[in-house]
Amino acid sequence: MAFPIKVCVVCSEEFELKPDKPGFANRCPSCSEPESADSLGEGPMDADERKAAAEANEARRKAIRDLLYRKDS
Ligand SMILES: [Zn+2]
């Protein structure tokens, strides 16, 4: 069974667009994996990295909030 051949918009590789392919229809399977589009040859973020990123985000938000509070009072 033949599937339509598409060109990935991220890496320009040709790939078969299978009906059950997860992710975007214009991205190849490896570019459709979450969190991996901009990675530098590394695999997807694992749980620890995700947690660290979330904590960094939270810390930044808290810092901004503290800054705003200080300005107000
Ligand atoms: Zn790709």
N, CA, C, O and the ligand as a Tripos MOL2 file, in Angstrom:
@<TRIPOS>MOLECULE
protein
  293   291    74     0     0
PROTEIN
NO_CHARGES

@<TRIPOS>ATOM
      1 N           0.8450   -1.1960    0.0000 N.3       1 MET1
      2 CA          0.0000    0.0000    0.0000 C.3       1 MET1
      3 C           0.8780    1.2420    0.0000 C.2       1 MET1
      4 O           1.8000    1.3690    0.8050 O.2       1 MET1
      5 N           0.5760    2.1530   -0.9140 N.am      2 ALA2
      6 CA          1.4100    3.3470   -1.0490 C.3       2 ALA2
      7 C           0.8040    4.5130   -0.2740 C.2       2 ALA2
      8 O          -0.4080    4.7310   -0.2710 O.2       2 ALA2
      9 N           1.6770    5.2370    0.3690 N.am      3 PHE3
     10 CA          1.2470    6.4460    1.0680 C.3       3 PHE3
     11 C           1.7930    7.6560    0.3240 C.2       3 PHE3
     12 O           2.8190    7.5580   -0.3490 O.2       3 PHE3
     13 N           1.1230    8.7900    0.4370 N.am      4 PRO4
     14 CA          1.6550    9.9860   -0.2310 C.3       4 PRO4
     15 C           3.0120   10.3760    0.3510 C.2       4 PRO4
     16 O           3.2290   10.3230    1.5620 O.2       4 PRO4
     17 N           3.9230   10.7720   -0.5530 N.am      5 ILE5
     18 CA          5.2440   11.2120   -0.1040 C.3       5 ILE5
     19 C           5.2010   12.7180    0.1410 C.2       5 ILE5
     20 O           4.8160   13.4970   -0.7310 O.2       5 ILE5
     21 N           5.6000   13.1030    1.3390 N.am      6 LYS6
     22 CA          5.6290   14.5220    1.6970 C.3       6 LYS6
     23 C           7.0630   14.9300    1.9920 C.2       6 LYS6
     24 O           7.9070   14.0870    2.2970 O.2       6 LYS6
     25 N           7.3320   16.2220    1.8990 N.am      7 VAL7
     26 CA          8.6380   16.7390    2.2840 C.3       7 VAL7
     27 C           8.4940   17.4580    3.6180 C.2       7 VAL7
     28 O           7.6620   18.3510    3.7780 O.2       7 VAL7
     29 N           9.3130   17.0520    4.5590 N.am      8 CYS8
     30 CA          9.2470   17.6300    5.8970 C.3       8 CYS8
     31 C           9.6150   19.1120    5.8600 C.2       8 CYS8
     32 O          10.6110   19.4870    5.2400 O.2       8 CYS8
     33 N           8.8190   19.9560    6.5210 N.am      9 VAL9
     34 CA          9.1060   21.3910    6.5180 C.3       9 VAL9
     35 C          10.2740   21.7320    7.4390 C.2       9 VAL9
     36 O          10.8350   22.8250    7.3540 O.2       9 VAL9
     37 N          10.6370   20.8070    8.3130 N.am     10 VAL10
     38 CA         11.7090   21.0780    9.2700 C.3      10 VAL10
     39 C          13.0600   20.6490    8.7230 C.2      10 VAL10
     40 O          14.0070   21.4350    8.7260 O.2      10 VAL10
     41 N          13.1600   19.4110    8.2550 N.am     11 CYS11
     42 CA         14.4650   18.9030    7.8380 C.3      11 CYS11
     43 C          14.5390   18.6130    6.3440 C.2      11 CYS11
     44 O          15.5730   18.1570    5.8550 O.2      11 CYS11
     45 N          13.4510   18.8720    5.6110 N.am     12 SER12
     46 CA         13.4050   18.6900    4.1600 C.3      12 SER12
     47 C          13.5820   17.2460    3.7170 C.2      12 SER12
     48 O          13.8620   16.9930    2.5450 O.2      12 SER12
     49 N          13.4280   16.3080    4.6190 N.am     13 GLU13
     50 CA         13.4720   14.8960    4.2650 C.3      13 GLU13
     51 C          12.1160   14.4710    3.7100 C.2      13 GLU13
     52 O          11.0710   14.9510    4.1470 O.2      13 GLU13
     53 N          12.1570   13.5660    2.7450 N.am     14 GLU14
     54 CA         10.8940   13.0000    2.2770 C.3      14 GLU14
     55 C          10.4470   11.9190    3.2370 C.2      14 GLU14
     56 O          11.2590   11.1780    3.7920 O.2      14 GLU14
     57 N           9.1400   11.8430    3.4230 N.am     15 PHE15
     58 CA          8.6050   10.7900    4.2940 C.3      15 PHE15
     59 C           7.2280   10.3940    3.8020 C.2      15 PHE15
     60 O           6.5560   11.1550    3.1070 O.2      15 PHE15
     61 N           6.8200    9.1930    4.1710 N.am     16 GLU16
     62 CA          5.4830    8.7300    3.8090 C.3      16 GLU16
     63 C           4.4870    9.2670    4.8200 C.2      16 GLU16
     64 O           4.6470    9.0930    6.0280 O.2      16 GLU16
     65 N           3.4560    9.9210    4.3050 N.am     17 LEU17
     66 CA          2.4080   10.4130    5.2010 C.3      17 LEU17
     67 C           1.4130    9.2940    5.4530 C.2      17 LEU17
     68 O           0.4900    9.0630    4.6720 O.2      17 LEU17
     69 N           1.6280    8.6090    6.5650 N.am     18 LYS18
     70 CA          0.7100    7.5250    6.9040 C.3      18 LYS18
     71 C          -0.4670    8.0700    7.6940 C.2      18 LYS18
     72 O          -0.3200    9.0110    8.4730 O.2      18 LYS18
     73 N          -1.6390    7.4730    7.4890 N.am     19 PRO19
     74 CA         -2.8560    8.0070    8.1330 C.3      19 PRO19
     75 C          -2.7390    8.0680    9.6580 C.2      19 PRO19
     76 O          -3.3330    8.9330   10.3020 O.2      19 PRO19
     77 N          -1.9630    7.1360   10.2280 N.am     20 ASP20
     78 CA         -1.8940    7.1150   11.6930 C.3      20 ASP20
     79 C          -0.6410    7.8080   12.2150 C.2      20 ASP20
     80 O          -0.3020    7.6740   13.3910 O.2      20 ASP20
     81 N           0.0600    8.5600   11.3370 N.am     21 LYS21
     82 CA          1.2710    9.2500   11.7800 C.3      21 LYS21
     83 C           0.9180   10.3180   12.8100 C.2      21 LYS21
     84 O           0.0660   11.1700   12.5560 O.2      21 LYS21
     85 N           1.5630   10.2760   13.9590 N.am     22 PRO22
     86 CA          1.2790   11.3130   14.9500 C.3      22 PRO22
     87 C           1.9220   12.6390   14.5710 C.2      22 PRO22
     88 O           2.8610   12.6680   13.7760 O.2      22 PRO22
     89 N           1.4340   13.7170   15.1230 N.am     23 GLY23
     90 CA          2.0530   15.0180   14.9040 C.3      23 GLY23
     91 C           1.5810   15.6820   13.6280 C.2      23 GLY23
     92 O           0.5300   15.3410   13.0850 O.2      23 GLY23
     93 N           2.3720   16.6350   13.1540 N.am     24 PHE24
     94 CA          1.9800   17.4410   12.0080 C.3      24 PHE24
     95 C           2.0610   16.6390   10.7190 C.2      24 PHE24
     96 O           2.9170   15.7680   10.5710 O.2      24 PHE24
     97 N           1.1620   16.9400    9.7850 N.am     25 ALA25
     98 CA          1.1460   16.2410    8.5040 C.3      25 ALA25
     99 C           2.2980   16.6840    7.6170 C.2      25 ALA25
    100 O           2.6690   15.9710    6.6840 O.2      25 ALA25
    101 N           2.8710   17.8550    7.8940 N.am     26 ASN26
    102 CA          3.9620   18.3360    7.0450 C.3      26 ASN26
    103 C           5.3290   18.1850    7.7180 C.2      26 ASN26
    104 O           6.2940   18.8480    7.3380 O.2      26 ASN26
    105 N           5.3990   17.3020    8.7250 N.am     27 ARG27
    106 CA          6.6840   17.0140    9.3670 C.3      27 ARG27
    107 C           6.9330   15.5240    9.3780 C.2      27 ARG27
    108 O           6.0030   14.7370    9.5580 O.2      27 ARG27
    109 N           8.1710   15.1310    9.1880 N.am     28 CYS28
    110 CA          8.5030   13.7200    9.2120 C.3      28 CYS28
    111 C           8.3600   13.1980   10.6470 C.2      28 CYS28
    112 O           8.3100   13.9820   11.5950 O.2      28 CYS28
    113 N           8.2950   11.8860   10.7970 N.am     29 PRO29
    114 CA          8.0700   11.3410   12.1440 C.3      29 PRO29
    115 C           9.0900   11.8280   13.1750 C.2      29 PRO29
    116 O           8.7150   12.1080   14.3130 O.2      29 PRO29
    117 N          10.3710   11.9370   12.8060 N.am     30 SER30
    118 CA         11.3540   12.3330   13.8140 C.3      30 SER30
    119 C          11.2160   13.8020   14.1810 C.2      30 SER30
    120 O          11.5670   14.1890   15.2960 O.2      30 SER30
    121 N          10.7150   14.6300   13.2730 N.am     31 CYS31
    122 CA         10.5040   16.0430   13.5900 C.3      31 CYS31
    123 C           9.1530   16.2700   14.2650 C.2      31 CYS31
    124 O           8.8830   17.3650   14.7580 O.2      31 CYS31
    125 N           8.3170   15.2570   14.2890 N.am     32 SER32
    126 CA          7.0060   15.3860   14.9250 C.3      32 SER32
    127 C           7.0520   15.0770   16.4050 C.2      32 SER32
    128 O           6.1090   15.3690   17.1400 O.2      32 SER32
    129 N           8.1600   14.4790   16.8430 N.am     33 GLU33
    130 CA          8.2400   14.1210   18.2540 C.3      33 GLU33
    131 C           8.2820   15.3730   19.1020 C.2      33 GLU33
    132 O           9.0400   16.2950   18.8050 O.2      33 GLU33
    133 N           7.4780   15.4220   20.1540 N.am     34 PRO34
    134 CA          7.4310   16.6210   20.9860 C.3      34 PRO34
    135 C           8.7760   16.9190   21.6300 C.2      34 PRO34
    136 O           9.5070   15.9980   21.9940 O.2      34 PRO34
    137 N           9.1010   18.1670   21.7690 N.am     35 GLU35
    138 CA         10.2980   18.6450   22.4740 C.3      35 GLU35
    139 C          11.5880   18.3670   21.7270 C.2      35 GLU35
    140 O          12.6540   18.7320   22.2220 O.2      35 GLU35
    141 N          11.5440   17.7260   20.5350 N.am     36 SER36
    142 CA         12.7890   17.3480   19.8870 C.3      36 SER36
    143 C          13.1160   18.2310   18.6930 C.2      36 SER36
    144 O          14.1860   18.0930   18.1000 O.2      36 SER36
    145 N          12.2170   19.1300   18.3320 N.am     37 ALA37
    146 CA         12.4090   19.9050   17.1100 C.3      37 ALA37
    147 C          13.6680   20.7540   17.1720 C.2      37 ALA37
    148 O          14.3750   20.8700   16.1700 O.2      37 ALA37
    149 N          13.9630   21.3420   18.3040 N.am     38 ASP38
    150 CA         15.1020   22.2440   18.4030 C.3      38 ASP38
    151 C          16.2690   21.6580   19.1970 C.2      38 ASP38
    152 O          17.2080   22.3750   19.5440 O.2      38 ASP38
    153 N          16.2110   20.3800   19.4790 N.am     39 SER39
    154 CA         17.2840   19.7990   20.2800 C.3      39 SER39
    155 C          18.5520   19.7070   19.4560 C.2      39 SER39
    156 O          18.4910   19.6060   18.2310 O.2      39 SER39
    157 N          19.6830   19.7410   20.1060 N.am     40 LEU40
    158 CA         20.9610   19.7370   19.4190 C.3      40 LEU40
    159 C          21.5140   18.3120   19.4000 C.2      40 LEU40
    160 O          22.5290   18.0230   20.0340 O.2      40 LEU40
    161 N          20.8500   17.4450   18.6820 N.am     41 GLY41
    162 CA         21.3050   16.0750   18.5950 C.3      41 GLY41
    163 C          20.9640   15.2540   19.8240 C.2      41 GLY41
    164 O          21.2640   14.0610   19.8680 O.2      41 GLY41
    165 N          20.3550   15.8570   20.8060 N.am     42 GLU42
    166 CA         19.9620   15.1230   21.9980 C.3      42 GLU42
    167 C          18.5830   14.5210   21.8010 C.2      42 GLU42
    168 O          17.8360   14.9550   20.9230 O.2      42 GLU42
    169 N          18.2420   13.5420   22.5930 N.am     43 GLY43
    170 CA         16.9110   12.9740   22.5420 C.3      43 GLY43
    171 C          15.9320   13.9120   23.1890 C.2      43 GLY43
    172 O          16.3060   14.9870   23.6560 O.2      43 GLY43
    173 N          14.6710   13.5110   23.2210 N.am     44 PRO44
    174 CA         13.6710   14.3380   23.9020 C.3      44 PRO44
    175 C          14.0390   14.5370   25.3720 C.2      44 PRO44
    176 O          14.7210   13.7070   25.9720 O.2      44 PRO44
    177 N          13.5800   15.6440   25.9360 N.am     45 MET45
    178 CA         13.8440   15.9120   27.3480 C.3      45 MET45
    179 C          13.2830   14.7970   28.2090 C.2      45 MET45
    180 O          12.1650   14.3340   27.9850 O.2      45 MET45
    181 N          14.0550   14.3680   29.1880 N.am     46 ASP46
    182 CA         13.4920   13.3810   30.1050 C.3      46 ASP46
    183 C          12.8000   14.1070   31.2560 C.2      46 ASP46
    184 O          12.7770   15.3370   31.3070 O.2      46 ASP46
    185 N          12.2450   13.3400   32.1600 N.am     47 ALA47
    186 CA         11.4130   13.9250   33.2110 C.3      47 ALA47
    187 C          12.1900   14.9380   34.0460 C.2      47 ALA47
    188 O          11.6620   15.9900   34.4080 O.2      47 ALA47
    189 N          13.4540   14.6140   34.3520 N.am     48 ASP48
    190 CA         14.2520   15.5160   35.1810 C.3      48 ASP48
    191 C          14.4870   16.8480   34.4820 C.2      48 ASP48
    192 O          14.3770   17.9080   35.0980 O.2      48 ASP48
    193 N          14.8110   16.7910   33.1920 N.am     49 GLU49
    194 CA         15.0510   18.0240   32.4540 C.3      49 GLU49
    195 C          13.7830   18.8630   32.3700 C.2      49 GLU49
    196 O          13.8150   20.0850   32.5120 O.2      49 GLU49
    197 N          12.6670   18.1780   32.1360 N.am     50 ARG50
    198 CA         11.3780   18.8610   32.0800 C.3      50 ARG50
    199 C          11.0860   19.5650   33.4060 C.2      50 ARG50
    200 O          10.6230   20.7050   33.4240 O.2      50 ARG50
    201 N          11.3620   18.8770   34.5100 N.am     51 LYS51
    202 CA         11.1200   19.4170   35.8390 C.3      51 LYS51
    203 C          12.0270   20.6230   36.0710 C.2      51 LYS51
    204 O          11.5890   21.6470   36.5940 O.2      51 LYS51
    205 N          13.2920   20.4940   35.6790 N.am     52 ALA52
    206 CA         14.2370   21.6030   35.8500 C.3      52 ALA52
    207 C          13.7870   22.8130   35.0500 C.2      52 ALA52
    208 O          13.8710   23.9440   35.5280 O.2      52 ALA52
    209 N          13.3110   22.5820   33.8400 N.am     53 ALA53
    210 CA         12.8380   23.6810   33.0030 C.3      53 ALA53
    211 C          11.6230   24.3390   33.6360 C.2      53 ALA53
    212 O          11.4990   25.5630   33.6230 O.2      53 ALA53
    213 N          10.7340   23.5380   34.1840 N.am     54 ALA54
    214 CA          9.5370   24.0710   34.8220 C.3      54 ALA54
    215 C           9.9030   24.8820   36.0450 C.2      54 ALA54
    216 O           9.3090   25.9280   36.3080 O.2      54 ALA54
    217 N          10.8940   24.3930   36.8020 N.am     55 GLU55
    218 CA         11.3080   25.1160   38.0010 C.3      55 GLU55
    219 C          11.9840   26.4350   37.6300 C.2      55 GLU55
    220 O          11.7870   27.4490   38.2990 O.2      55 GLU55
    221 N          12.7710   26.4170   36.5740 N.am     56 ALA56
    222 CA         13.4250   27.6450   36.1150 C.3      56 ALA56
    223 C          12.3710   28.6710   35.7000 C.2      56 ALA56
    224 O          12.4900   29.8590   35.9980 O.2      56 ALA56
    225 N          11.3520   28.1950   35.0160 N.am     57 ASN57
    226 CA         10.2420   29.0550   34.6170 C.3      57 ASN57
    227 C           9.5630   29.6630   35.8220 C.2      57 ASN57
    228 O           9.2920   30.8630   35.8620 O.2      57 ASN57
    229 N           9.2920   28.8250   36.8040 N.am     58 GLU58
    230 CA          8.6060   29.2610   38.0100 C.3      58 GLU58
    231 C           9.4540   30.2860   38.7610 C.2      58 GLU58
    232 O           8.9370   31.2800   39.2700 O.2      58 GLU58
    233 N          10.7500   30.0340   38.8250 N.am     59 ALA59
    234 CA         11.6530   30.9460   39.5150 C.3      59 ALA59
    235 C          11.6700   32.3130   38.8310 C.2      59 ALA59
    236 O          11.6950   33.3540   39.4870 O.2      59 ALA59
    237 N          11.6550   32.2840   37.5020 N.am     60 ARG60
    238 CA         11.6690   33.5420   36.7600 C.3      60 ARG60
    239 C          10.3730   34.3120   37.0050 C.2      60 ARG60
    240 O          10.3850   35.5280   37.1960 O.2      60 ARG60
    241 N           9.2590   33.5840   36.9970 N.am     61 ARG61
    242 CA          7.9680   34.2390   37.2350 C.3      61 ARG61
    243 C           7.9330   34.8650   38.6290 C.2      61 ARG61
    244 O           7.4380   35.9780   38.8110 O.2      61 ARG61
    245 N           8.4620   34.1380   39.6010 N.am     62 LYS62
    246 CA          8.4790   34.6210   40.9800 C.3      62 LYS62
    247 C           9.3390   35.8830   41.0810 C.2      62 LYS62
    248 O           8.9720   36.8390   41.7650 O.2      62 LYS62
    249 N          10.4760   35.8780   40.3990 N.am     63 ALA63
    250 CA         11.3760   37.0290   40.4300 C.3      63 ALA63
    251 C          10.6800   38.2610   39.8560 C.2      63 ALA63
    252 O          10.7900   39.3600   40.3990 O.2      63 ALA63
    253 N           9.9670   38.0620   38.7580 N.am     64 ILE64
    254 CA          9.2440   39.1810   38.1410 C.3      64 ILE64
    255 C           8.1620   39.6940   39.0710 C.2      64 ILE64
    256 O           7.9560   40.9000   39.2020 O.2      64 ILE64
    257 N           7.4630   38.7500   39.7230 N.am     65 ARG65
    258 CA          6.3970   39.1240   40.6430 C.3      65 ARG65
    259 C           6.9670   39.9380   41.8050 C.2      65 ARG65
    260 O           6.4020   40.9590   42.1960 O.2      65 ARG65
    261 N           8.1000   39.4700   42.3540 N.am     66 ASP66
    262 CA          8.7410   40.1940   43.4540 C.3      66 ASP66
    263 C           9.1150   41.6070   43.0270 C.2      66 ASP66
    264 O           8.9470   42.5700   43.7750 O.2      66 ASP66
    265 N           9.6190   41.7020   41.8180 N.am     67 LEU67
    266 CA         10.0160   43.0000   41.2790 C.3      67 LEU67
    267 C           8.8180   43.9420   41.2120 C.2      67 LEU67
    268 O           8.9150   45.1060   41.5990 O.2      67 LEU67
    269 N           7.6840   43.4320   40.7190 N.am     68 LEU68
    270 CA          6.4780   44.2480   40.5880 C.3      68 LEU68
    271 C           5.9630   44.6810   41.9550 C.2      68 LEU68
    272 O           5.5580   45.8280   42.1470 O.2      68 LEU68
    273 N           5.9870   43.7450   42.9020 N.am     69 TYR69
    274 CA          5.5120   44.0720   44.2520 C.3      69 TYR69
    275 C           6.3540   45.1910   44.8520 C.2      69 TYR69
    276 O           5.8340   46.1330   45.4500 O.2      69 TYR69
    277 N           7.6740   45.0630   44.6780 N.am     70 ARG70
    278 CA          8.5680   46.0530   45.2600 C.3      70 ARG70
    279 C           8.2840   47.4400   44.6530 C.2      70 ARG70
    280 O           8.3410   48.4590   45.3420 O.2      70 ARG70
    281 N           7.9830   47.4470   43.3730 N.am     71 LYS71
    282 CA          7.7070   48.7070   42.7090 C.3      71 LYS71
    283 C           6.4360   49.3640   43.2780 C.2      71 LYS71
    284 O           6.3680   50.5800   43.4570 O.2      71 LYS71
    285 N           5.4340   48.5150   43.5530 N.am     72 ASP72
    286 CA          4.1490   49.0280   44.0260 C.3      72 ASP72
    287 C           4.2220   49.5730   45.4430 C.2      72 ASP72
    288 O           3.6170   50.6040   45.7390 O.2      72 ASP72
    289 N           4.9560   48.8940   46.3260 N.am     73 SER73
    290 CA          4.9090   49.2640   47.7430 C.3      73 SER73
    291 C           5.9810   50.2580   48.1570 C.2      73 SER73
    292 O           6.0460   50.6470   49.3230 O.2      73 SER73
    293 ZN         11.8880   16.1690    9.5050 Zn       74 ZN74
@<TRIPOS>BOND
     1     1     2 1
     2     2     3 1
     3     3     4 2
     4     3     5 am
     5     5     6 1
     6     6     7 1
     7     7     8 2
     8     7     9 am
     9     9    10 1
    10    10    11 1
    11    11    12 2
    12    11    13 am
    13    13    14 1
    14    14    15 1
    15    15    16 2
    16    15    17 am
    17    17    18 1
    18    18    19 1
    19    19    20 2
    20    19    21 am
    21    21    22 1
    22    22    23 1
    23    23    24 2
    24    23    25 am
    25    25    26 1
    26    26    27 1
    27    27    28 2
    28    27    29 am
    29    29    30 1
    30    30    31 1
    31    31    32 2
    32    31    33 am
    33    33    34 1
    34    34    35 1
    35    35    36 2
    36    35    37 am
    37    37    38 1
    38    38    39 1
    39    39    40 2
    40    39    41 am
    41    41    42 1
    42    42    43 1
    43    43    44 2
    44    43    45 am
    45    45    46 1
    46    46    47 1
    47    47    48 2
    48    47    49 am
    49    49    50 1
    50    50    51 1
    51    51    52 2
    52    51    53 am
    53    53    54 1
    54    54    55 1
    55    55    56 2
    56    55    57 am
    57    57    58 1
    58    58    59 1
    59    59    60 2
    60    59    61 am
    61    61    62 1
    62    62    63 1
    63    63    64 2
    64    63    65 am
    65    65    66 1
    66    66    67 1
    67    67    68 2
    68    67    69 am
    69    69    70 1
    70    70    71 1
    71    71    72 2
    72    71    73 am
    73    73    74 1
    74    74    75 1
    75    75    76 2
    76    75    77 am
    77    77    78 1
    78    78    79 1
    79    79    80 2
    80    79    81 am
    81    81    82 1
    82    82    83 1
    83    83    84 2
    84    83    85 am
    85    85    86 1
    86    86    87 1
    87    87    88 2
    88    87    89 am
    89    89    90 1
    90    90    91 1
    91    91    92 2
    92    91    93 am
    93    93    94 1
    94    94    95 1
    95    95    96 2
    96    95    97 am
    97    97    98 1
    98    98    99 1
    99    99   100 2
   100    99   101 am
   101   101   102 1
   102   102   103 1
   103   103   104 2
   104   103   105 am
   105   105   106 1
   106   106   107 1
   107   107   108 2
   108   107   109 am
   109   109   110 1
   110   110   111 1
   111   111   112 2
   112   111   113 am
   113   113   114 1
   114   114   115 1
   115   115   116 2
   116   115   117 am
   117   117   118 1
   118   118   119 1
   119   119   120 2
   120   119   121 am
   121   121   122 1
   122   122   123 1
   123   123   124 2
   124   123   125 am
   125   125   126 1
   126   126   127 1
   127   127   128 2
   128   127   129 am
   129   129   130 1
   130   130   131 1
   131   131   132 2
   132   131   133 am
   133   133   134 1
   134   134   135 1
   135   135   136 2
   136   135   137 am
   137   137   138 1
   138   138   139 1
   139   139   140 2
   140   139   141 am
   141   141   142 1
   142   142   143 1
   143   143   144 2
   144   143   145 am
   145   145   146 1
   146   146   147 1
   147   147   148 2
   148   147   149 am
   149   149   150 1
   150   150   151 1
   151   151   152 2
   152   151   153 am
   153   153   154 1
   154   154   155 1
   155   155   156 2
   156   155   157 am
   157   157   158 1
   158   158   159 1
   159   159   160 2
   160   159   161 am
   161   161   162 1
   162   162   163 1
   163   163   164 2
   164   163   165 am
   165   165   166 1
   166   166   167 1
   167   167   168 2
   168   167   169 am
   169   169   170 1
   170   170   171 1
   171   171   172 2
   172   171   173 am
   173   173   174 1
   174   174   175 1
   175   175   176 2
   176   175   177 am
   177   177   178 1
   178   178   179 1
   179   179   180 2
   180   179   181 am
   181   181   182 1
   182   182   183 1
   183   183   184 2
   184   183   185 am
   185   185   186 1
   186   186   187 1
   187   187   188 2
   188   187   189 am
   189   189   190 1
   190   190   191 1
   191   191   192 2
   192   191   193 am
   193   193   194 1
   194   194   195 1
   195   195   196 2
   196   195   197 am
   197   197   198 1
   198   198   199 1
   199   199   200 2
   200   199   201 am
   201   201   202 1
   202   202   203 1
   203   203   204 2
   204   203   205 am
   205   205   206 1
   206   206   207 1
   207   207   208 2
   208   207   209 am
   209   209   210 1
   210   210   211 1
   211   211   212 2
   212   211   213 am
   213   213   214 1
   214   214   215 1
   215   215   216 2
   216   215   217 am
   217   217   218 1
   218   218   219 1
   219   219   220 2
   220   219   221 am
   221   221   222 1
   222   222   223 1
   223   223   224 2
   224   223   225 am
   225   225   226 1
   226   226   227 1
   227   227   228 2
   228   227   229 am
   229   229   230 1
   230   230   231 1
   231   231   232 2
   232   231   233 am
   233   233   234 1
   234   234   235 1
   235   235   236 2
   236   235   237 am
   237   237   238 1
   238   238   239 1
   239   239   240 2
   240   239   241 am
   241   241   242 1
   242   242   243 1
   243   243   244 2
   244   243   245 am
   245   245   246 1
   246   246   247 1
   247   247   248 2
   248   247   249 am
   249   249   250 1
   250   250   251 1
   251   251   252 2
   252   251   253 am
   253   253   254 1
   254   254   255 1
   255   255   256 2
   256   255   257 am
   257   257   258 1
   258   258   259 1
   259   259   260 2
   260   259   261 am
   261   261   262 1
   262   262   263 1
   263   263   264 2
   264   263   265 am
   265   265   266 1
   266   266   267 1
   267   267   268 2
   268   267   269 am
   269   269   270 1
   270   270   271 1
   271   271   272 2
   272   271   273 am
   273   273   274 1
   274   274   275 1
   275   275   276 2
   276   275   277 am
   277   277   278 1
   278   278   279 1
   279   279   280 2
   280   279   281 am
   281   281   282 1
   282   282   283 1
   283   283   284 2
   284   283   285 am
   285   285   286 1
   286   286   287 1
   287   287   288 2
   288   287   289 am
   289   289   290 1
   290   290   291 1
   291   291   292 2
@<TRIPOS>SUBSTRUCTURE
     1 MET1         2 RESIDUE 1 A MET
     2 ALA2         6 RESIDUE 1 A ALA
     3 PHE3        10 RESIDUE 1 A PHE
     4 PRO4        14 RESIDUE 1 A PRO
     5 ILE5        18 RESIDUE 1 A ILE
     6 LYS6        22 RESIDUE 1 A LYS
     7 VAL7        26 RESIDUE 1 A VAL
     8 CYS8        30 RESIDUE 1 A CYS
     9 VAL9        34 RESIDUE 1 A VAL
    10 VAL10       38 RESIDUE 1 A VAL
    11 CYS11       42 RESIDUE 1 A CYS
    12 SER12       46 RESIDUE 1 A SER
    13 GLU13       50 RESIDUE 1 A GLU
    14 GLU14       54 RESIDUE 1 A GLU
    15 PHE15       58 RESIDUE 1 A PHE
    16 GLU16       62 RESIDUE 1 A GLU
    17 LEU17       66 RESIDUE 1 A LEU
    18 LYS18       70 RESIDUE 1 A LYS
    19 PRO19       74 RESIDUE 1 A PRO
    20 ASP20       78 RESIDUE 1 A ASP
    21 LYS21       82 RESIDUE 1 A LYS
    22 PRO22       86 RESIDUE 1 A PRO
    23 GLY23       90 RESIDUE 1 A GLY
    24 PHE24       94 RESIDUE 1 A PHE
    25 ALA25       98 RESIDUE 1 A ALA
    26 ASN26      102 RESIDUE 1 A ASN
    27 ARG27      106 RESIDUE 1 A ARG
    28 CYS28      110 RESIDUE 1 A CYS
    29 PRO29      114 RESIDUE 1 A PRO
    30 SER30      118 RESIDUE 1 A SER
    31 CYS31      122 RESIDUE 1 A CYS
    32 SER32      126 RESIDUE 1 A SER
    33 GLU33      130 RESIDUE 1 A GLU
    34 PRO34      134 RESIDUE 1 A PRO
    35 GLU35      138 RESIDUE 1 A GLU
    36 SER36      142 RESIDUE 1 A SER
    37 ALA37      146 RESIDUE 1 A ALA
    38 ASP38      150 RESIDUE 1 A ASP
    39 SER39      154 RESIDUE 1 A SER
    40 LEU40      158 RESIDUE 1 A LEU
    41 GLY41      162 RESIDUE 1 A GLY
    42 GLU42      166 RESIDUE 1 A GLU
    43 GLY43      170 RESIDUE 1 A GLY
    44 PRO44      174 RESIDUE 1 A PRO
    45 MET45      178 RESIDUE 1 A MET
    46 ASP46      182 RESIDUE 1 A ASP
    47 ALA47      186 RESIDUE 1 A ALA
    48 ASP48      190 RESIDUE 1 A ASP
    49 GLU49      194 RESIDUE 1 A GLU
    50 ARG50      198 RESIDUE 1 A ARG
    51 LYS51      202 RESIDUE 1 A LYS
    52 ALA52      206 RESIDUE 1 A ALA
    53 ALA53      210 RESIDUE 1 A ALA
    54 ALA54      214 RESIDUE 1 A ALA
    55 GLU55      218 RESIDUE 1 A GLU
    56 ALA56      222 RESIDUE 1 A ALA
    57 ASN57      226 RESIDUE 1 A ASN
    58 GLU58      230 RESIDUE 1 A GLU
    59 ALA59      234 RESIDUE 1 A ALA
    60 ARG60      238 RESIDUE 1 A ARG
    61 ARG61      242 RESIDUE 1 A ARG
    62 LYS62      246 RESIDUE 1 A LYS
    63 ALA63      250 RESIDUE 1 A ALA
    64 ILE64      254 RESIDUE 1 A ILE
    65 ARG65      258 RESIDUE 1 A ARG
    66 ASP66      262 RESIDUE 1 A ASP
    67 LEU67      266 RESIDUE 1 A LEU
    68 LEU68      270 RESIDUE 1 A LEU
    69 TYR69      274 RESIDUE 1 A TYR
    70 ARG70      278 RESIDUE 1 A ARG
    71 LYS71      282 RESIDUE 1 A LYS
    72 ASP72      286 RESIDUE 1 A ASP
    73 SER73      290 RESIDUE 1 A SER
    74 ZN74       293 GROUP 0 **** ****
